């Protein structure tokens, strides 16, 4: 069976829900616990994390209130009054850096999201981004301006490179049963060393003053909007495109079913192997978009020592967003804002860097773990012991 209608009737081999439990064979085959309906606990988790952070600041700082203020507002624009110019906004450069980091993390978070939605833990975003950035910049340097459209063609090159390199872990998983975590991490090393070798051995600019690629001509870069690269619009456009693929296409439906209920997907005849490969490849395409943003929107030339690790931050953003495309830009903005505030706190207060990292990790951990239900294990244990509904434990039917 190639395509399955999203509202189709029961499929052969798919047993109906068992009376009194609401559990289908698809859920039984995966052991997946659906998300619980209930109030959003994110604000409470944030308040708890900030309270613990303030307690830690009281232990290490002589000015904990000022340090916490810097953490929360240090990266935001600051209105200032001057006798000459009246009210002006300060710290705009710092806030601009937050917006740029938000765009980059939005694309990387979406790149990680597709693999996670298919229940695949690929860690290849770093390598995909680096190779795509290098390919996009090489295309931008080699092509004529084409009336200002060469940066769009360079973007297509970046997405194609990211898609192709992202496809490899999925193909290794489905063809040779290679663990996607190990294979994607090893491919990251291959991509990183290939990137550095290419820049060091030939594709560099001796006049740059440091080991880096040639710079893009101004005509080969995207136009500026309010002083920022037009590619920052990807903060809005990329989540929209990701939601369209996931929720409005056959490929997205198959990917979601494979991730949510792999046993049911096999019984229904869905192309499980193809969905796994496509999930990683589409994620690689978004990581390739991050490389395009890096080369054409942010830097204009690429240094040989481009730091690795942004892909792991993209993973954090995808987890903060609970794998929902529309939440990814907000999670990316919150993460970038927290990072900028932590840097401001480190520079302008007596809080040591180690404590800054501890507080930053604490806030992220609180938001990521907010969806955990501490009573879930108790409800499942009671249900197994009693063999039916659990009195006084609402929501049990949805947990088993």
Protein Blocks (a to p, Z undefined) as FASTA:
>chain_A
ZZdcfkbccdehiacddehklpafklmmnopacddedddfklmmmmmmmmmmmmmmmmmp
cblmlmmmmmmmmmgccddddfklopadehklmmmmmmmmmmmmmmmmmmmmmmmmnopa
cfklmmmmmmmmmmmmmmmmmpcfklopmmmmmmmmmmmmmmmmmmmmmmmmmmnopafk
lmmmmmmmmmmmmmmmmmmmmpacfknopacdddddfklpccdeehiafklmmmmmmmmm
mmmmmmmcfklmmmmmmmmmmmlmmmnopafklmmmmmmmmmmmmmmmmmmmmmmmmnop
acfklcehjlmmmmmmmmmnnopaklmmmmmmmmmmmmmmmmmmmmmmcbdfklmmmmmm
mmmmmmmmmmpcfklmmmmmmmmmnopacehighklmmZZ
